[in-house]
Amino acid sequence: MSVQSSSRPRESQVVAIMFVTWGIVFLDRMAVLYLAPYIAPDLHLSSAQIGFLAGMMAACWAVSALAFGAISDRLGRKAVLVPMVVSFSLLSAVSGLAHTYGELLLARALLGFAEGPCWSVTMALVEESSSEHTRGRNVGIVVSAAAIIGLAIAPVLTTQIAAHFGWRWAFFLAGAPGLIMALLIGRFVREPRGAGKPRSGSHGMDLEDLRSLLSYRNVWMGAIGAMGFMTWLFLINAFAPLYITDVAHQAPTTAGFLMGAAGLGSFAIGLIAPALSDRLGRRRVLGAMGLLSAILPLALMIQPLYGRLWALAAILFLTQCGQAIAAICIVLVPAESVPRRLVGSAIGFATLFGEMFGGFAAPMVAGSLAGQHGLAIPLWMAAGGAMIVFLIALALKPAPAAIEDSVALV
């Protein structure tokens, strides 16, 4: 039996466990946005405060993704991932105990700090556990969990729980599965070869590593693309439910249905597009995903479509390319551009840029503008973010879809 065939069961096991883990991470992160129509009147929150909730969580996510991604390059992936999965699971339940805006803000900020490493470390672990010919496919599978669990199941599940039992119970139930996944990671996931081997006794990113990262053009392109993508992602998920309920005058459960349809589309596209990029190249697929995604927020602003909900749901299904963009732009492009020892740092670097601008600044700016000029403004900003992804795809240096570890795309 060849080494490659003997490693396939372990590779599949890692992908399966990381798939469920990442889906739960994203469910917990996005729950506060789907529950906004219920939380806002209860805690008397404004649009700006809703935006700040998403923004503060993103800022904490960004810092921890880079810091702990670099630490995992030295100490190993599991040493970081397991305690962080336990932490965010407990903090999700804490969100349901908040009775003031300040308490909810603190709970979500701490949750963001715990979840940031789950992104960079999980993706580094999957990328390192995959063969060079299955990287795009495996990363796409795991990233797409955010769509099926966090973007398709979560909006329907959380709004239904909130409608019947109150929004607090939605937070309580969201955190429980993470504790189970922490046990499975600790028991069944093996440390990838080469991870957790210090180069000079340091446990974090040093200046030499930082200079090395900054020298790779595609790492910068991935970081800028992440800014546009996360602007699109978080403005859609933070303000589309409010637009649907407040401007289009639909029920919160209808908003959940439409966002769920978009999430299903993101899951399907997230499975297909990264695998296609293994064959067609990262640039072509990423550019197509950026153009399609720009259509989604524009469709939400076409009022006659709300009279044909199934048609609108179909459009959202076909244009929600978020998980495909995340897999290619934030994971594959940076990870394939650097030596093995810097994979976690490279993913964390792109994530830092995306979260700080698209996840932190954009929702707060959009929330403030929405309060002054209406909820259509965030949707226009989201379309602009998707176009940034398209332009970045054009600027990427052409490279094979999968490369040897020793080759850098500079």
C-alpha positions as a Python dict, from the first residue, in 0.01 Angstrom:
ca = {
    (1, 'M'): (0, 0, 0),
    (2, 'S'): (137, 344, -90),
    (3, 'V'): (199, 617, 163),
    (4, 'Q'): (-58, 835, -9),
    (5, 'S'): (-336, 575, 4),
    (6, 'S'): (-259, 483, 365),
    (7, 'S'): (-286, 849, 469),
    (8, 'R'): (-628, 903, 310),
    (9, 'P'): (-835, 772, 605),
    (10, 'R'): (-651, 1004, 845),
    (11, 'E'): (-686, 1296, 602),
    (12, 'S'): (-1060, 1231, 574),
    (13, 'Q'): (-1094, 1204, 952),
    (14, 'V'): (-925, 1541, 1002),
    (15, 'V'): (-1146, 1702, 736),
    (16, 'A'): (-1464, 1559, 893),
    (17, 'I'): (-1382, 1675, 1248),
    (18, 'M'): (-1264, 2017, 1134),
    (19, 'F'): (-1576, 2054, 917),
    (20, 'V'): (-1810, 2023, 1214),
    (21, 'T'): (-1585, 2229, 1441),
    (22, 'W'): (-1560, 2521, 1200),
    (23, 'G'): (-1934, 2513, 1131),
    (24, 'I'): (-2005, 2545, 1505),
    (25, 'V'): (-1754, 2828, 1536),
    (26, 'F'): (-1931, 3023, 1264),
    (27, 'L'): (-2276, 2946, 1403),
    (28, 'D'): (-2175, 3098, 1736),
    (29, 'R'): (-2022, 3400, 1568),
    (30, 'M'): (-2315, 3483, 1342),
    (31, 'A'): (-2592, 3407, 1592),
    (32, 'V'): (-2596, 3760, 1734),
    (33, 'L'): (-2660, 3904, 1387),
    (34, 'Y'): (-2948, 3671, 1306),
    (35, 'L'): (-3099, 3738, 1647),
    (36, 'A'): (-3067, 4117, 1609),
    (37, 'P'): (-3440, 4166, 1528),
    (38, 'Y'): (-3515, 4005, 1867),
    (39, 'I'): (-3227, 4145, 2073),
    (40, 'A'): (-3251, 4505, 1948),
    (41, 'P'): (-3600, 4582, 2088),
    (42, 'D'): (-3532, 4389, 2409),
    (43, 'L'): (-3204, 4566, 2491),
    (44, 'H'): (-3300, 4889, 2306),
    (45, 'L'): (-3012, 4870, 2058),
    (46, 'S'): (-2960, 5105, 1763),
    (47, 'S'): (-2826, 5009, 1419),
    (48, 'A'): (-2491, 5160, 1517),
    (49, 'Q'): (-2476, 4941, 1828),
    (50, 'I'): (-2555, 4630, 1625),
    (51, 'G'): (-2270, 4724, 1394),
    (52, 'F'): (-2038, 4784, 1689),
    (53, 'L'): (-2118, 4440, 1832),
    (54, 'A'): (-2000, 4280, 1508),
    (55, 'G'): (-1705, 4516, 1484),
    (56, 'M'): (-1570, 4463, 1834),
    (57, 'M'): (-1592, 4088, 1796),
    (58, 'A'): (-1404, 4109, 1466),
    (59, 'A'): (-1126, 4320, 1619),
    (60, 'C'): (-1069, 4063, 1893),
    (61, 'W'): (-1092, 3783, 1636),
    (62, 'A'): (-829, 3953, 1416),
    (63, 'V'): (-569, 4001, 1688),
    (64, 'S'): (-604, 3650, 1828),
    (65, 'A'): (-607, 3485, 1483),
    (66, 'L'): (-264, 3629, 1401),
    (67, 'A'): (-115, 3591, 1749),
    (68, 'F'): (-227, 3235, 1811),
    (69, 'G'): (-174, 3131, 1449),
    (70, 'A'): (193, 3226, 1499),
    (71, 'I'): (203, 3052, 1838),
    (72, 'S'): (61, 2734, 1683),
    (73, 'D'): (347, 2743, 1429),
    (74, 'R'): (577, 2693, 1731),
    (75, 'L'): (381, 2494, 1988),
    (76, 'G'): (161, 2286, 1761),
    (77, 'R'): (-195, 2318, 1633),
    (78, 'K'): (-379, 2109, 1894),
    (79, 'A'): (-216, 2285, 2190),
    (80, 'V'): (-391, 2605, 2077),
    (81, 'L'): (-708, 2471, 1916),
    (82, 'V'): (-852, 2250, 2192),
    (83, 'P'): (-858, 2510, 2474),
    (84, 'M'): (-994, 2776, 2240),
    (85, 'V'): (-1283, 2553, 2126),
    (86, 'V'): (-1375, 2493, 2491),
    (87, 'S'): (-1354, 2867, 2565),
    (88, 'F'): (-1577, 2989, 2281),
    (89, 'S'): (-1836, 2722, 2360),
    (90, 'L'): (-1870, 2848, 2717),
    (91, 'L'): (-1868, 3213, 2610),
    (92, 'S'): (-2152, 3155, 2364),
    (93, 'A'): (-2374, 3055, 2655),
    (94, 'V'): (-2257, 3360, 2852),
    (95, 'S'): (-2397, 3583, 2573),
    (96, 'G'): (-2743, 3459, 2663),
    (97, 'L'): (-2702, 3591, 3018),
    (98, 'A'): (-2648, 3953, 2909),
    (99, 'H'): (-2908, 4206, 3027),
    (100, 'T'): (-2742, 4525, 2902),
    (101, 'Y'): (-2563, 4633, 2587),
    (102, 'G'): (-2233, 4654, 2777),
    (103, 'E'): (-2263, 4298, 2907),
    (104, 'L'): (-2344, 4164, 2561),
    (105, 'L'): (-2055, 4361, 2408),
    (106, 'L'): (-1807, 4218, 2660),
    (107, 'A'): (-1930, 3862, 2608),
    (108, 'R'): (-1904, 3890, 2228),
    (109, 'A'): (-1558, 4050, 2245),
    (110, 'L'): (-1426, 3764, 2458),
    (111, 'L'): (-1592, 3513, 2226),
    (112, 'G'): (-1418, 3676, 1930),
    (113, 'F'): (-1084, 3646, 2106),
    (114, 'A'): (-1144, 3274, 2161),
    (115, 'E'): (-1273, 3207, 1808),
    (116, 'G'): (-1000, 3387, 1612),
    (117, 'P'): (-743, 3108, 1662),
    (118, 'C'): (-1004, 2849, 1563),
    (119, 'W'): (-998, 2995, 1211),
    (120, 'S'): (-624, 3030, 1151),
    (121, 'V'): (-524, 2712, 1335),
    (122, 'T'): (-802, 2496, 1188),
    (123, 'M'): (-723, 2603, 833),
    (124, 'A'): (-349, 2557, 883),
    (125, 'L'): (-413, 2210, 1024),
    (126, 'V'): (-632, 2108, 729),
    (127, 'E'): (-394, 2255, 472),
    (128, 'E'): (-96, 2073, 628),
    (129, 'S'): (-286, 1744, 662),
    (130, 'S'): (-380, 1739, 292),
    (131, 'S'): (-184, 1618, -6),
    (132, 'E'): (-77, 1879, -256),
    (133, 'H'): (-347, 1767, -499),
    (134, 'T'): (-635, 1782, -248),
    (135, 'R'): (-561, 2107, -65),
    (136, 'G'): (-822, 2311, -246),
    (137, 'R'): (-1085, 2040, -213),
    (138, 'N'): (-1025, 1977, 158),
    (139, 'V'): (-1000, 2343, 255),
    (140, 'G'): (-1315, 2410, 53),
    (141, 'I'): (-1501, 2131, 232),
    (142, 'V'): (-1407, 2259, 578),
    (143, 'V'): (-1467, 2626, 499),
    (144, 'S'): (-1806, 2540, 349),
    (145, 'A'): (-1917, 2418, 692),
    (146, 'A'): (-1959, 2783, 783),
    (147, 'A'): (-2221, 2801, 509),
    (148, 'I'): (-2426, 2490, 582),
    (149, 'I'): (-2410, 2529, 961),
    (150, 'G'): (-2344, 2898, 1016),
    (151, 'L'): (-2525, 3056, 721),
    (152, 'A'): (-2797, 2802, 629),
    (153, 'I'): (-2894, 2618, 948),
    (154, 'A'): (-2809, 2895, 1196),
    (155, 'P'): (-3045, 3172, 1072),
    (156, 'V'): (-3340, 2933, 1055),
    (157, 'L'): (-3257, 2756, 1382),
    (158, 'T'): (-3179, 3065, 1588),
    (159, 'T'): (-3481, 3264, 1473),
    (160, 'Q'): (-3713, 2969, 1532),
    (161, 'I'): (-3574, 2914, 1883),
    (162, 'A'): (-3600, 3286, 1954),
    (163, 'A'): (-3958, 3299, 1826),
    (164, 'H'): (-4067, 3011, 2052),
    (165, 'F'): (-3839, 3031, 2357),
    (166, 'G'): (-3662, 3368, 2345),
    (167, 'W'): (-3326, 3477, 2205),
    (168, 'R'): (-3133, 3382, 2520),
    (169, 'W'): (-3204, 3013, 2467),
    (170, 'A'): (-3060, 3035, 2116),
    (171, 'F'): (-2724, 3136, 2267),
    (172, 'F'): (-2742, 2867, 2535),
    (173, 'L'): (-2795, 2590, 2281),
    (174, 'A'): (-2539, 2721, 2030),
    (175, 'G'): (-2239, 2662, 2254),
    (176, 'A'): (-2298, 2303, 2364),
    (177, 'P'): (-2175, 2117, 2051),
    (178, 'G'): (-1833, 2283, 2072),
    (179, 'L'): (-1751, 2098, 2394),
    (180, 'I'): (-1805, 1766, 2217),
    (181, 'M'): (-1582, 1871, 1927),
    (182, 'A'): (-1301, 1970, 2165),
    (183, 'L'): (-1301, 1612, 2296),
    (184, 'L'): (-1294, 1468, 1943),
    (185, 'I'): (-1006, 1693, 1837),
    (186, 'G'): (-804, 1596, 2140),
    (187, 'R'): (-869, 1226, 2086),
    (188, 'F'): (-863, 1170, 1710),
    (189, 'V'): (-675, 1455, 1535),
    (190, 'R'): (-301, 1404, 1496),
    (191, 'E'): (-51, 1688, 1485),
    (192, 'P'): (66, 1756, 1126),
    (193, 'R'): (430, 1689, 1050),
    (194, 'G'): (648, 1996, 1098),
    (195, 'A'): (400, 2187, 1317),
    (196, 'G'): (511, 2294, 1662),
    (197, 'K'): (886, 2284, 1594),
    (198, 'P'): (1045, 2607, 1719),
    (199, 'R'): (1312, 2755, 1494),
    (200, 'S'): (1490, 2969, 1751),
    (201, 'G'): (1319, 2902, 2082),
    (202, 'S'): (1054, 3168, 2027),
    (203, 'H'): (686, 3090, 2077),
    (204, 'G'): (552, 3372, 1861),
    (205, 'M'): (618, 3556, 1539),
    (206, 'D'): (957, 3735, 1540),
    (207, 'L'): (1070, 4025, 1324),
    (208, 'E'): (1240, 3793, 1076),
    (209, 'D'): (915, 3604, 1023),
    (210, 'L'): (721, 3928, 980),
    (211, 'R'): (969, 4061, 724),
    (212, 'S'): (947, 3729, 543),
    (213, 'L'): (566, 3745, 525),
    (214, 'L'): (572, 4103, 396),
    (215, 'S'): (800, 4001, 109),
    (216, 'Y'): (538, 3779, -56),
    (217, 'R'): (315, 3964, -301),
    (218, 'N'): (32, 3712, -291),
    (219, 'V'): (18, 3731, 88),
    (220, 'W'): (-55, 4103, 55),
    (221, 'M'): (-308, 4040, -219),
    (222, 'G'): (-481, 3782, 0),
    (223, 'A'): (-491, 4030, 287),
    (224, 'I'): (-645, 4307, 75),
    (225, 'G'): (-889, 4061, -76),
    (226, 'A'): (-983, 3952, 276),
    (227, 'M'): (-1070, 4315, 356),
    (228, 'G'): (-1314, 4330, 66),
    (229, 'F'): (-1457, 3987, 133),
    (230, 'M'): (-1520, 4044, 503),
    (231, 'T'): (-1675, 4383, 431),
    (232, 'W'): (-1919, 4200, 203),
    (233, 'L'): (-1972, 3912, 444),
    (234, 'F'): (-2041, 4101, 764),
    (235, 'L'): (-2242, 4384, 614),
    (236, 'I'): (-2468, 4128, 445),
    (237, 'N'): (-2517, 3925, 761),
    (238, 'A'): (-2539, 4222, 998),
    (239, 'F'): (-2775, 4442, 798),
    (240, 'A'): (-2959, 4224, 546),
    (241, 'P'): (-3191, 4078, 817),
    (242, 'L'): (-3269, 4432, 936),
    (243, 'Y'): (-3322, 4552, 578),
    (244, 'I'): (-3558, 4262, 509),
    (245, 'T'): (-3764, 4328, 823),
    (246, 'D'): (-3752, 4710, 846),
    (247, 'V'): (-3740, 4822, 482),
    (248, 'A'): (-3899, 4532, 294),
    (249, 'H'): (-4146, 4483, 584),
    (250, 'Q'): (-4105, 4105, 603),
    (251, 'A'): (-4127, 3888, 915),
    (252, 'P'): (-3804, 3790, 1099),
    (253, 'T'): (-3871, 3429, 1006),
    (254, 'T'): (-3881, 3531, 638),
    (255, 'A'): (-3542, 3696, 685),
    (256, 'G'): (-3422, 3369, 836),
    (257, 'F'): (-3556, 3176, 536),
    (258, 'L'): (-3385, 3404, 282),
    (259, 'M'): (-3054, 3409, 469),
    (260, 'G'): (-3078, 3033, 505),
    (261, 'A'): (-3124, 2993, 129),
    (262, 'A'): (-2813, 3206, 74),
    (263, 'G'): (-2626, 2990, 322),
    (264, 'L'): (-2719, 2672, 135),
    (265, 'G'): (-2585, 2828, -183),
    (266, 'S'): (-2263, 2925, -9),
    (267, 'F'): (-2225, 2565, 105),
    (268, 'A'): (-2273, 2423, -244),
    (269, 'I'): (-2046, 2677, -411),
    (270, 'G'): (-1793, 2642, -129),
    (271, 'L'): (-1764, 2270, -202),
    (272, 'I'): (-1733, 2309, -578),
    (273, 'A'): (-1530, 2625, -644),
    (274, 'P'): (-1213, 2558, -436),
    (275, 'A'): (-1192, 2208, -586),
    (276, 'L'): (-1223, 2364, -933),
    (277, 'S'): (-941, 2603, -843),
    (278, 'D'): (-713, 2298, -800),
    (279, 'R'): (-757, 2250, -1175),
    (280, 'L'): (-835, 2594, -1319),
    (281, 'G'): (-615, 2804, -1092),
    (282, 'R'): (-693, 3029, -797),
    (283, 'R'): (-716, 3355, -997),
    (284, 'R'): (-992, 3256, -1239),
    (285, 'V'): (-1218, 3101, -980),
    (286, 'L'): (-1167, 3381, -725),
    (287, 'G'): (-1250, 3648, -983),
    (288, 'A'): (-1572, 3473, -1084),
    (289, 'M'): (-1675, 3437, -719),
    (290, 'G'): (-1620, 3808, -657),
    (291, 'L'): (-1841, 3911, -949),
    (292, 'L'): (-2122, 3675, -851),
    (293, 'S'): (-2116, 3787, -489),
    (294, 'A'): (-2162, 4151, -587),
    (295, 'I'): (-2507, 4060, -722),
    (296, 'L'): (-2642, 3937, -387),
    (297, 'P'): (-2681, 4269, -201),
    (298, 'L'): (-2819, 4434, -513),
    (299, 'A'): (-3089, 4167, -541),
    (300, 'L'): (-3200, 4232, -184),
    (301, 'M'): (-3277, 4593, -275),
    (302, 'I'): (-3514, 4501, -561),
    (303, 'Q'): (-3851, 4537, -386),
    (304, 'P'): (-4070, 4346, -638),
    (305, 'L'): (-3868, 4030, -568),
    (306, 'Y'): (-4019, 4013, -219),
    (307, 'G'): (-4346, 3929, -387),
    (308, 'R'): (-4171, 3620, -528),
    (309, 'L'): (-3976, 3490, -230),
    (310, 'W'): (-3873, 3166, -396),
    (311, 'A'): (-3722, 3354, -690),
    (312, 'L'): (-3533, 3583, -452),
    (313, 'A'): (-3417, 3281, -252),
    (314, 'A'): (-3289, 3120, -573),
    (315, 'I'): (-3090, 3432, -662),
    (316, 'L'): (-2937, 3441, -315),
    (317, 'F'): (-2855, 3070, -343),
    (318, 'L'): (-2665, 3122, -669),
    (319, 'T'): (-2472, 3433, -563),
    (320, 'Q'): (-2358, 3354, -207),
    (321, 'C'): (-1997, 3264, -284),
    (322, 'G'): (-1856, 3364, 53),
    (323, 'Q'): (-1707, 3034, 164),
    (324, 'A'): (-1539, 2978, -172),
    (325, 'I'): (-1380, 3322, -148),
    (326, 'A'): (-1265, 3255, 208),
    (327, 'A'): (-1108, 2923, 114),
    (328, 'I'): (-916, 3062, -182),
    (329, 'C'): (-834, 3418, -76),
    (330, 'I'): (-765, 3382, 296),
    (331, 'V'): (-638, 3023, 318),
    (332, 'L'): (-503, 2879, -6),
    (333, 'V'): (-335, 3183, -158),
    (334, 'P'): (-142, 3286, 157),
    (335, 'A'): (-66, 2927, 264),
    (336, 'E'): (74, 2831, -76),
    (337, 'S'): (288, 3145, -86),
    (338, 'V'): (507, 3081, 218),
    (339, 'P'): (727, 2805, 366),
    (340, 'R'): (557, 2541, 580),
    (341, 'R'): (676, 2696, 905),
    (342, 'L'): (482, 3018, 833),
    (343, 'V'): (148, 2877, 718),
    (344, 'G'): (-42, 2963, 1037),
    (345, 'S'): (113, 3308, 1045),
    (346, 'A'): (27, 3376, 680),
    (347, 'I'): (-337, 3279, 727),
    (348, 'G'): (-349, 3485, 1046),
    (349, 'F'): (-195, 3786, 866),
    (350, 'A'): (-461, 3784, 594),
    (351, 'T'): (-728, 3732, 858),
    (352, 'L'): (-599, 4028, 1061),
    (353, 'F'): (-640, 4267, 770),
    (354, 'G'): (-979, 4131, 675),
    (355, 'E'): (-1119, 4136, 1026),
    (356, 'M'): (-987, 4479, 1124),
    (357, 'F'): (-1127, 4652, 817),
    (358, 'G'): (-1411, 4434, 692),
    (359, 'G'): (-1516, 4290, 1026),
    (360, 'F'): (-1441, 4577, 1265),
    (361, 'A'): (-1442, 4913, 1084),
    (362, 'A'): (-1692, 4844, 805),
    (363, 'P'): (-1987, 4738, 1026),
    (364, 'M'): (-1942, 5040, 1252),
    (365, 'V'): (-1917, 5284, 961),
    (366, 'A'): (-2209, 5115, 788),
    (367, 'G'): (-2416, 5119, 1107),
    (368, 'S'): (-2357, 5490, 1152),
    (369, 'L'): (-2442, 5566, 787),
    (370, 'A'): (-2748, 5342, 804),
    (371, 'G'): (-2878, 5542, 1098),
    (372, 'Q'): (-2846, 5863, 894),
    (373, 'H'): (-2926, 5752, 539),
    (374, 'G'): (-3106, 5418, 560),
    (375, 'L'): (-3029, 5049, 561),
    (376, 'A'): (-2957, 5037, 186),
    (377, 'I'): (-2615, 5197, 245),
    (378, 'P'): (-2457, 4885, 403),
    (379, 'L'): (-2579, 4675, 110),
    (380, 'W'): (-2415, 4908, -142),
    (381, 'M'): (-2095, 4893, 63),
    (382, 'A'): (-2116, 4513, 57),
    (383, 'A'): (-2135, 4512, -322),
    (384, 'G'): (-1822, 4729, -330),
    (385, 'G'): (-1640, 4482, -107),
    (386, 'A'): (-1716, 4198, -348),
    (387, 'M'): (-1576, 4402, -636),
    (388, 'I'): (-1250, 4446, -442),
    (389, 'V'): (-1222, 4066, -439),
    (390, 'F'): (-1264, 4063, -817),
    (391, 'L'): (-991, 4323, -865),
    (392, 'I'): (-754, 4142, -631),
    (393, 'A'): (-803, 3822, -830),
    (394, 'L'): (-677, 4007, -1137),
    (395, 'A'): (-372, 4126, -944),
    (396, 'L'): (-266, 3784, -812),
    (397, 'K'): (50, 3647, -964),
    (398, 'P'): (-39, 3340, -1172),
    (399, 'A'): (58, 3017, -1002),
    (400, 'P'): (-26, 2647, -1014),
    (401, 'A'): (-326, 2544, -808),
    (402, 'A'): (-108, 2320, -591),
    (403, 'I'): (268, 2360, -539),
    (404, 'E'): (550, 2184, -366),
    (405, 'D'): (632, 2298, -12),
    (406, 'S'): (961, 2447, -118),
    (407, 'V'): (815, 2676, -384),
    (408, 'A'): (708, 3030, -293),
    (409, 'L'): (478, 3241, -508),
    (410, 'V'): (654, 3577, -511),
}
